[in-house]
């Protein structure tokens, strides 16, 4: 949903209705409700199809897995029968993080959806082991009711130089025009549910103002449309990229990176890119801002000055290397001092999972290492 203001508040804080009602967004943006209705129908179809008992039984019987790994964000209610079959057969399950947690508070559901965190009992929790990357993620899961015995603070292997190198050679490459002498500035865009309309309009205004001197490239979120808030930029000839080119490829090509809030910034940090945190486009504090791992600007005029220097290839942020190292270690790599150690522990985890004879055996094998990692991440 949009982060714009209606009656002094954000659209995301107003109560949604299926038909026109108090939510003024339904009057001005009827397409919003078409999307909600369509998503509701698709969600019910997927629950009926994927959640059906026959599908879950058949999948486990045919595959005979030793261990099952799924993404944190996967909708487990769609595959309820699959999960039940795994539990009945004592097959270990691991939930793997696809990103790092970006904010300094744990009440994300309450802030974004005006809903309290749902409590989950240990019996209801689908995963035998959930990998996490930071102390804040541990706190969120504990607040949800998930015991620390199910939490394995390994780190997020997606954000390593090794993994970034793999992604850099996959899919379409970025076309760098040898004749174009402008610096490439990549904007890693966030969803409209966390951005401020006024701040985003200021950012887009500056991009249009400087496009003759800077080659801007906007990378939209993987689940967002190019035209959701960037149609104005596209009409002005600024490049807006979707899933056809990976973030890793674009980060490699960029001279500078600008950011609101996206865990993809971790790739840019690991690559040593010069990054600007455009703070006036959002009202939540991020973990990378707290650690001062990227350079913040708080106003239109500050960003204008940065763009002036970028246009001349003369902008360099004043940051402490120790702050960046602390952020990566404590918020991304699960307390590991090096990514090689992280990868080694990740391989060890899967080795233990595959060799386990039952869920109980799996947890016994992991317990000693898990306790050590938990002590380190909480230190």
Phi, psi and omega in degrees: 000160183290151175264014182289169183257136173224120180061031177091351181236167178285149176301326184292343180265355177273149185285124182284146176233151180286332177235173184305135181199215184293334179289104184298340181298331181293335179279314185275335181229070180300335179299333178303316182285328174301317178297315181298317180295317180298317180295322179299315181295313180298320180299317180293322178296315181295320178297319181292320184280302184286330181277355180296144185299319183299319181297312181297316179299313184294319182298315181291322180294319182286319186276328182049056185289149172274328179205149179236130179240127178228160182287150176308318189276359183294135181283098186293337180293337177290332186240037183304316182293327178297314179297318180299320179295321179296318179294319179297325182270002178062037177270121180299140178238139182233130174261127189249133181283133175263357179202176173255152181288132193263349190243164185264006178232155184263349184272052185295315181298322181291318182292314186276325186244000183055040179229144177288155177296126179289138179273136183238128177280161180300326179290327182281335184294124189283338188258138175285332181214125176244121181280139178228165186244352187204164177297324180296321179294322176300316180298316180301313182294320176298320178296330177286345181104009181271123183290152181297340180294341177266355187257130181239102185281077185271320188116170182256104185292340178301324183262070173225155178299325180299312182291322178300322179296325178295316183291331184295342182252009182254135175080192184292142179265159181279133181271112181259110182288117182294335181281332182283113183266002180288146173294147178267120178245117183263128173255115176274099190283152177253168176290153182292347180288347180239358182260159178260131184299316181298314180296320179294322178296322177295318179297314180296322178300317179293321178301315180295321180296324185256008187293339176286339182250342182228135175270098179277139173230123180257122176257110181282158177301148185302332182256017182244158179270147177299326187271359184302310176224003185245014179299326179298319179292319179298320179296333179270002177091008177279137184287125176238118190248139177257225184276359182290338175232133183286156176300323180301317179295315182293320178297319178300324184280339188284144171276324179220159179229137172241151193214148166256286174203106176206135180293346177298341177301335180299322177298318180294322178296315180296331178278356179074025181286155177273117193237140176246128175265107183277088191291334183281002177265003182204155181246015175252144176275133180263162178293322181291334175288318180301320181276354184054050178273344175226163186274125182267143167236141188247359183211164176304315183293321178298316180293324177300318178295320177297315179298324176302315181286323177299319182301335179259009184058036186238015182262128177224124181286147178263095183229153177271128179301326181295326178293318179295315180299318180296319179298310181297316183294313189271335185248349184233316187260017173062029179088356179290140180283336180218154180288336177296322178293321178299311181297320179299316179291329177294315178296323178296319179301312182291328176297316178295321181295316182293326184274353182290143180267346179197171177297319179298316178298319179300313182291325177296317181296325183275340193301316183295312180294321180299317180297320178296314181294322180295320178297320182290317184289336180268355183294000000 
